[in-house]
């Protein structure tokens, strides 16, 4: 499972110029994130008929968990 978000400045600029996706993208707010790149969370999960199991140690996901890990 790899949820993530990626900012592609050229694509964002193109969509804004073409007036596309304005109902989904706040172009004023996304401007500050355009050069961020992106991030994804990678967990390895075993899916079985009876449920699922996280393989490996859980990784920090919340802001508080990440800040605690980095401090």
Secondary structure, DSSP 8 states (H G I E B T S, - for coil): ---EEE--HHHHHHHHHHT-STTT--HHHHGGGTTS-EEE---EEEEETTEEEEES-----SHHHHHHHH-
